Amino acid sequence: MAEETILSDDFLRELINVGEVDILVGVHTYNDASTIGPLVQAIRVGLLKYFPRQRAAIINADGGSKDGTQDLIRAASISDLQHVSRLQALRTLHSISTQYPGGPASGNALRTILAAAELLRASACAVISPDSIIEPEWLERLLRPVTRDNFDLVTPTYRRHKFDGLLIRNLLYPMNRALYSRRVREPYPPDFAFSGRLASHFLSQEVWSQEVGRTGAEMYVTISAIVGDFRLAQSFLGPKSRVEHAPADLVAAIRRSVGTLFWSLEDNFRSWSANSHSEPITTFGPDHELISDPLRVNRKRQYEMFVRGVSELDTVLKAILSPPTLAELQRTATVPEPDFRFPDELWARTVYEFTAAYHKSVISRDHIVQALAPLYRGKAHTFLLENRDSSAEEVESKVEHLCQEFERLKPSLLEMWDGRK
């Protein structure tokens, strides 16, 4: 059993003392002392307000924080919360923190949370990112479709700035939608809910013995639910506000998300190759909301890194891309920045050739994933330029056009996959 190998003896004893729960909310942390207090309080308020009769537990899986994060979570008391919110708990709300082995990795944290959920026989679970600034209503919006409507996975939709979530809208959503044929707007969800049934299913997967189990498990949860024919829904949570951190590492983000998507195709060929059209999933609230407030973005830097990448990675790209695609990319990289455009058709074709190269391991798979980063910057530049004055509706129209290109070109990936092209 997974809990025997990854749950410490002390943590097991704490879970056994809890008994069984109806709802479990997991939070993975690593040095989040400056923000964890308000997050845990919002979770507690949400549970007490919307699920007062359910047995509930908050499980914190920590990656070895040195700033007192775990102490803050353990110190949060239900009586303090009642004093602030005037909510009455009809049942005990347990809050447990544990440090999982292996150092900070969201996949290890998720595995710990899943194992705890299985041991506690939770029927509904939610995972909340420590980077999220949430309202108590998020708990109701994520968990109610599981507890009331028997959905197995509920992914979020958010109100975002039109220039936020560029990797999702320009690559993850279109590609995952085309390949796995479900219109999941956030296939790599930071905040999501799932049934106990899906938790047990996912916990039994062999993904945990792979690197993607450490770094890309959230992405694979979505894929596993689709392939396993579980019931999917998405629920609108509200504004996507995040705790300010240093700029994200694009290569690491692509490894966690796109790398996991590439990896998943190996064992799931029968599933993703059989469908030619995508289908919507049940959505509670809007499936997206965009705001268009003015925002300064450094487009020129994206362009410069694209041009430099095409030049410096020439040998690598020759191993990955077909001669016509590489020639078109190289020609595009010579266009001056004000006139530069990365067409949807070329982008989809490029990504699919990367996917086939990964499948065939034409060079190191990790090098293939890394080489996609500067090319993505070219596509991001085009998105920023074309949508600088666009309304939310116009932005969504462009995203839909890109999705349709990925769906239209999917047969070309199948041809490359089995060597016919």
Backbone hydrogen bonds, N-H to C=O, Kabsch-Sander energy under -0.5 kcal/mol:
donor,donor_aa,acceptor,acceptor_aa,energy
4,E,1,M,-0.8
5,T,1,M,-0.7
5,T,2,A,-1.0
6,I,2,A,-1.8
7,L,3,E,-1.3
8,S,6,I,-0.5
12,L,8,S,-2.6
13,R,9,D,-2.3
14,E,10,D,-2.0
15,L,11,F,-2.4
16,I,12,L,-2.6
17,N,13,R,-2.0
18,V,14,E,-1.2
19,G,15,L,-1.6
20,E,18,V,-0.6
21,V,120,L,-2.1
22,D,55,R,-2.5
23,I,55,R,-2.4
24,L,124,A,-2.0
25,V,57,A,-2.5
26,G,126,A,-3.4
27,V,59,I,-2.5
28,H,128,I,-0.6
29,T,61,A,-1.9
35,T,32,D,-1.5
36,I,32,D,-2.1
37,G,33,A,-0.5
39,L,35,T,-1.2
40,V,36,I,-2.6
41,Q,37,G,-2.3
42,A,38,P,-2.3
43,I,39,L,-2.1
44,R,40,V,-2.6
45,V,41,Q,-2.7
46,G,42,A,-2.4
47,L,43,I,-2.4
48,L,44,R,-2.7
49,K,45,V,-2.6
50,Y,46,G,-2.3
51,F,47,L,-2.1
54,Q,51,F,-0.8
56,A,92,T,-0.7
57,A,23,I,-1.6
58,I,94,H,-2.8
59,I,25,V,-2.7
59,I,57,A,-0.5
60,N,58,I,-0.5
60,N,96,I,-3.1
61,A,27,V,-2.0
61,A,59,I,-0.6
62,D,60,N,-0.7
62,D,98,T,-3.1
63,G,29,T,-2.5
72,L,68,G,-1.9
73,I,69,T,-1.7
74,R,70,Q,-2.5
75,A,71,D,-1.9
76,A,72,L,-0.9
76,A,73,I,-0.6
81,L,77,S,-1.6
82,Q,78,I,-2.3
83,H,79,S,-1.9
84,V,80,D,-1.6
85,S,81,L,-3.1
86,R,82,Q,-2.2
89,A,87,L,-0.5
90,L,52,P,-0.7
90,L,88,Q,-0.6
94,H,56,A,-1.7
94,H,92,T,-0.7
96,I,58,I,-2.8
98,T,60,N,-2.6
100,Y,62,D,-1.8
100,Y,98,T,-0.6
103,G,100,Y,-0.5
107,G,214,R,-2.8
108,N,214,R,-0.6
109,A,105,A,-2.1
110,L,106,S,-2.6
111,R,107,G,-2.4
112,T,108,N,-1.9
113,I,109,A,-2.3
114,L,110,L,-2.9
115,A,111,R,-2.4
116,A,112,T,-2.2
117,A,113,I,-2.5
118,E,114,L,-2.4
119,L,115,A,-2.4
120,L,116,A,-2.5
121,R,118,E,-0.8
122,A,117,A,-2.3
123,S,22,D,-1.2
124,A,22,D,-1.6
125,C,194,F,-2.7
126,A,24,L,-2.1
127,V,192,F,-3.0
128,I,26,G,-2.5
132,S,129,S,-1.4
133,I,241,S,-1.8
134,I,132,S,-0.7
138,W,135,E,-2.0
139,L,136,P,-1.3
140,E,136,P,-0.8
141,R,137,E,-2.4
142,L,138,W,-2.2
143,L,139,L,-2.5
144,R,140,E,-2.2
146,V,143,L,-1.0
147,T,143,L,-2.7
148,R,144,R,-3.1
149,D,144,R,-0.9
150,N,146,V,-0.9
151,F,145,P,-2.2
152,D,231,R,-2.1
153,L,231,R,-1.9
154,V,193,A,-3.0
155,T,153,L,-0.5
155,T,233,A,-2.2
157,T,235,S,-1.8
159,R,238,G,-2.6
160,R,158,Y,-0.7
160,R,289,E,-2.7
162,K,291,I,-2.4
164,D,161,H,-2.3
169,R,165,G,-2.2
170,N,166,L,-2.3
171,L,167,L,-1.1
172,L,167,L,-2.1
173,Y,168,I,-3.0
175,M,171,L,-2.4
176,N,172,L,-2.6
177,R,173,Y,-2.3
178,A,174,P,-2.1
179,L,175,M,-2.7
180,Y,176,N,-2.6
181,S,177,R,-1.1
183,R,279,E,-2.2
184,V,182,R,-1.9
185,R,183,R,-0.8
192,F,127,V,-1.9
193,A,154,V,-2.2
194,F,125,C,-2.6
195,S,152,D,-2.1
196,G,123,S,-1.6
199,A,195,S,-2.1
200,S,196,G,-2.2
201,H,197,R,-1.9
202,F,198,L,-3.0
203,L,199,A,-2.3
204,S,200,S,-1.1
204,S,201,H,-0.5
205,Q,202,F,-1.5
208,W,205,Q,-0.8
209,S,206,E,-1.7
210,Q,207,V,-1.8
213,G,207,V,-0.7
213,G,210,Q,-1.0
214,R,210,Q,-0.6
214,R,211,E,-1.3
215,T,211,E,-1.8
216,G,212,V,-2.6
220,Y,216,G,-1.8
221,V,217,A,-1.8
222,T,218,E,-1.2
223,I,219,M,-1.7
224,S,220,Y,-3.0
225,A,221,V,-2.2
226,I,222,T,-2.0
227,V,223,I,-2.8
228,G,224,S,-2.3
229,D,226,I,-1.5
230,F,225,A,-2.7
232,L,230,F,-0.6
233,A,153,L,-2.2
234,Q,282,T,-2.1
235,S,155,T,-2.4
236,F,284,F,-2.9
237,L,157,T,-2.7
238,G,157,T,-0.6
240,K,159,R,-2.4
241,S,239,P,-1.2
243,V,131,D,-2.2
250,L,248,A,-0.8
253,A,249,D,-2.3
254,I,250,L,-2.6
255,R,251,V,-2.5
256,R,252,A,-2.3
257,S,253,A,-1.9
258,V,254,I,-0.6
259,G,254,I,-2.7
260,T,255,R,-0.5
261,L,257,S,-2.2
262,F,258,V,-3.1
263,W,259,G,-2.4
264,S,260,T,-2.3
265,L,261,L,-0.9
265,L,262,F,-1.0
266,E,263,W,-1.2
267,D,263,W,-0.5
268,N,264,S,-1.0
269,F,266,E,-0.6
271,S,268,N,-0.6
272,W,268,N,-2.3
273,S,269,F,-2.5
274,A,270,R,-0.5
274,A,271,S,-0.6
279,E,181,S,-1.6
282,T,232,L,-0.7
284,F,234,Q,-2.9
285,G,283,T,-0.7
289,E,158,Y,-1.2
291,I,160,R,-2.1
299,R,297,V,-1.6
302,Q,298,N,-1.0
303,Y,299,R,-2.1
304,E,300,K,-2.7
305,M,301,R,-2.2
306,F,302,Q,-1.7
307,V,303,Y,-2.6
308,R,304,E,-2.4
309,G,305,M,-2.0
310,V,306,F,-2.5
311,S,307,V,-1.7
312,E,308,R,-3.1
313,L,309,G,-2.3
314,D,311,S,-1.1
317,L,313,L,-3.2
318,K,314,D,-2.0
319,A,315,T,-1.1
319,A,316,V,-0.6
320,I,316,V,-1.1
321,L,317,L,-3.1
326,L,322,S,-2.7
327,A,323,P,-2.5
328,E,324,P,-2.1
329,L,325,T,-2.3
330,Q,326,L,-2.7
331,R,327,A,-2.3
332,T,328,E,-2.4
333,A,329,L,-2.1
334,T,331,R,-1.4
335,V,332,T,-1.5
339,D,336,P,-1.4
340,F,336,P,-0.8
340,F,337,E,-0.9
347,W,343,P,-2.3
348,A,344,D,-2.7
349,R,345,E,-2.2
350,T,346,L,-2.6
351,V,347,W,-2.6
352,Y,348,A,-2.3
353,E,349,R,-2.0
354,F,350,T,-2.1
355,T,351,V,-2.3
356,A,352,Y,-2.4
357,A,353,E,-2.1
358,Y,354,F,-2.4
359,H,355,T,-2.2
360,K,356,A,-2.1
361,S,357,A,-0.8
361,S,358,Y,-0.7
362,V,357,A,-1.7
368,I,364,S,-1.8
369,V,365,R,-2.2
370,Q,366,D,-2.5
371,A,367,H,-2.2
372,L,368,I,-0.8
372,L,369,V,-0.8
373,A,370,Q,-1.4
375,L,371,A,-0.7
376,Y,372,L,-2.5
377,R,373,A,-1.6
378,G,374,P,-1.0
379,K,375,L,-1.5
380,A,376,Y,-2.9
381,H,377,R,-2.4
382,T,378,G,-1.8
383,F,379,K,-2.3
384,L,380,A,-2.6
385,L,381,H,-2.5
386,E,382,T,-3.0
387,N,383,F,-1.5
388,R,385,L,-1.0
390,S,387,N,-0.8
395,V,391,S,-2.3
396,E,392,A,-2.3
397,S,393,E,-1.9
398,K,394,E,-1.8
399,V,395,V,-2.1
400,E,396,E,-2.4
401,H,397,S,-1.9
402,L,398,K,-2.0
403,C,399,V,-2.3
404,Q,400,E,-2.3
405,E,401,H,-1.7
406,F,402,L,-2.1
407,E,403,C,-2.2
408,R,404,Q,-2.7
409,L,405,E,-2.2
410,K,407,E,-0.9
412,S,409,L,-1.2
413,L,409,L,-0.9
413,L,410,K,-0.8
414,L,410,K,-1.7
415,E,411,P,-2.0
416,M,412,S,-2.0
417,W,413,L,-2.5
418,D,414,L,-1.5
419,G,416,M,-0.9
420,R,415,E,-1.8
421,K,415,E,-1.0
